[in-house]
Amino acid sequence: MADEKMEMGEVGASLMSSESKPPPVRPPNTFERLFQPCLGELVGTTFFVFIGCVSVIENEESTGRLQPALVHGLAVAVMVACMAEISGAHFNPPFTLAIYLCGGMEMNMVAPYLASQLVGGVLGAAMAKAMTSRENFAKAHGAAFALLQPDSEIGGAVFGEVAMTCLVTMVVLLGAVNAKTRSPMVPFMVGCTVIISILAGGDVSGTCLNPARAFGPAIVSNYWDYHWVYWVGPITGGLIAAALVRLLLGDRKIRLVLK
């Protein structure tokens, strides 16, 4: 009897252990590894640029910078929260370059991500044009950053784009890539950084921080005045942020020196 009870106990224990084992994790297939992340970047950038452009084109004078700031920041936070597990939710070429330089993605995905973001910017701007009135669209140049006029403003605008993009890129790198400081609050953190940057520097440069956000409206509205500012500034700021994390702020895995 004792032997039978022991055997029954062993059978029960083995059944319980087999039931408690989690099912084996299926490795991601080619679609999930290559195509789905690019689609996530395309869709996320499209809706971010769409919502952002509409907020500028239909901006009420009484709300000033507050309306575009809140719309851009909240749109970033929502899209990052939704798409983070699909593509990493970059939606911005400087973010992609900085994340790659800090070891957060494979090199073979950099060019597809950049292409997806730029195409998404054009689609989002086209959607904004389809939704808004012709008069408001023409007045705002399709939200293509028509703020800069005299050459004397260019230096401050470029510096502002560099500094503010560096700030938001550091938030992305430290909140999502760096293991020591990684936080589940990163969508909120990035969204808040975008909001405060637009509130602080909106009247200086327009606070683009994202070449895809500038490129789409420029294509759709054919407005190219000082367009280079919104490539040089954000890309330089993103590279500076990557250098700071790689050299000084990152954990031992990311840091190249002083390990």
N, C-alpha and C positions, 0 to 999 in steps of 0.2 A: 504493500500500500504506500509506504513511504517513497519507494522508488517511483511509483506511478505519479504521485503528487509532484515529485521533483521534475519528472519529465513534462507534466502538464504545465508546471510553472515556467520551465525553460521555453516551451512552445509559445506560451502567452507572452513571455518577455521578448522573444524573437519577433512575434507578430507586432507588438507595440513598437519595437525599435524600427521595424520596417515601415510601419505607418507614419512614424514621426520623422522619417528622413524626408527632406525636401526633394521635390522632383529635380532631376538634372537640368541645369541651365543650358538652354539651347544657344549656341553661339550665333551672333547676328549674321544674317545672310547678306548677299551682295547688295540687295536693295536697301537694307537697313544700314549697311556700312557706308555706301557710296552715294546712292541717289536720294534717299530720304533726308539726310542732313542738308543737301543742297536745296531740296524742295522746301525744307523748313526755313532756310535762309531766304529763299525767294519769297515765300508767303509772308514771313515775318517782316521783311523789309518793305514789301509792297504795302502792307496795311499800316506800318509805322509811317511811311512817307505819305500815304494817302491821308491819314488822319492829321498828320502834322501840316500838310499843305492846306487842307481845308480849314484848319484853325487859323492859319495866317490869311488866307484869301477872304474868309468871312469874319475876320477879326473886327470886333466893335471898338471904336475909338475909346469908349468909356472904360473898357477893360485893360487897355494898354498891353504891356508885356505879360500880364498875368494869364490871360487866356492861352496864348501859344506855349508859355512855360508849363502850365499844368497839363495841357493836352499832350505835349511831347513827352514830358516826364512820366505821366501815368500810362501812356501808350507803351513806352519802353518797359515799364515795370510789368505790365500785363503780358506783353509778348515774350519777355524773358522768362516769366514764370511758366508760361504755356509751352515754350519751345526749348527750354534748357536741356531737357533730356533727349531731344531729337537731334538738335544741331549744335547745342552749346549757346544758341541765341546771341550771335555776334551782331548781325544786322548793320555792320559798320566796318569798312576796309581797315582802318587803323587798329581796331580791336583784333581783327583776324591776324594781321601782321604781328602785333604785339604778343598775342597768345601763342602763335607759332614760335616766335623768338624765345619765349619763356618755356617751351617744351610742352605746350598744352594741346597740340594737334600735329598730325602728320603733314609733311611737306606736299604730298600728292593731293591734299584737299584744299590747299591755299588758293590756287588759281580758280577751281570751281566755285569756291565760296565767294571770291571777289566778283566773279562773273554773275553769280546768282544775286548778289547784293545790288550790283549796278542795274541789272535787268529789273529787279524788284523796284528800284528807285524810279525807273521810267514808267513801269506799270502803275505804281502808286500815284505818280504825278498825273498820268493820263486819267486815272479814276477820279482824281480831284477836279480835273478840268471838266469831265463829264457831269459831275455833280453840281458844280458852282455856276453862278451866272456869268455870262460872257463879260459883262461890265466889271464885276469884281475881280474876275480872273485877269483881265487886262490891266486893271489898276494895280494889282499886286504882282504883276509879271509872273503869275503862276506860282508865287511863293519862292521865286528863284533868287532870293537875297539881293534885292535891288537897293539896299541901304547905302552902300558905298558910292560916293560921288567924287569929291575932290581927291587928288593924289595925296594930300596931306593926311588923310585918314587911313591910308593903307598900312603904315607901320604899326599903329595901334591895333588895327584889325587883325593883322597877321600875328602879332604877339598875343592878342587875346585868344585867337583860335589855337595857337600852340599851347598856351598855359592851361586853358580850360579843357582841351582834349587830353592833355597830359594828366590832369586831375581825374577825369572820368575814366580814363584808361587804367590808371593806378587802382581805382576802386574795383574795376573789373578783374584785374590781375590778382590783387590781394584778396578779393572776395570770392573768386571762383577758381583760380589756378593755384595759388600759393597754399600748400597744405597747412602751414602753420596758422594762417589767418582766414582760411576758407569759412564761409558763413552761409547758412540757408537764407539769410536776409538779403542776399545780393540783388534780387530784383528791386526791392525797396530802396536799397542803397544807391543803385545806379539811377533809378528813377528820380530820387531826391537830388542827386548830383546834377542831373540834367536840368531839373527845375531851377535850382539855385544858380546854375551857370547862365541860363537864359535870363533870369531876373537880374543878374549882376551885369552881364555883358551884352544884352540884346540890342542896346542902342549903339554899341561900338562896332560890332561886326555882324550882328544878327544871330550869333552863336549857332553856327552850323554844327561843328564837331564831327561831321560825317560827310565824306565826299559823295556817297550814294544819295544822301538827302539833297545835296546841291545839284548833282548831275541830272537826276530825273526831271525836276522842274526846268532846268536850263535847256534840256532837249525838247520838252513839250512846248515851252513858251519861246524858245529860240532867244533866250536872254543870256549873254555870255560876258557881260561887263564884270571885270575883276573876278571871274570865275576861278582863276588859278589860286586865289587866296584860300578857297575852301578845299583845295587839295594839298597845297604846301603846308598850311597851318595845321590841319588835323593829322596828316601823316607824320609831320615832324614831332608833334606832341605825343603821338602814339609811340614813336621810336624812343623818345626821351623817357617815357614811362617804362618801356620795356628795359631800357638800360639801367634805370634806377632799381628795378626789381631784380634784374640779373646780377647786378654788381653789389647792391647794398641792402635792399629791403627783403629779398626773397629768403626762403628757408635754405637749408644746406643742400637740398637736392637741386634747387634752381640756381643758387648763387654760384658764380664762376670763380670768385676769389674770396679770400678771408673765410674759408670753410672751417 
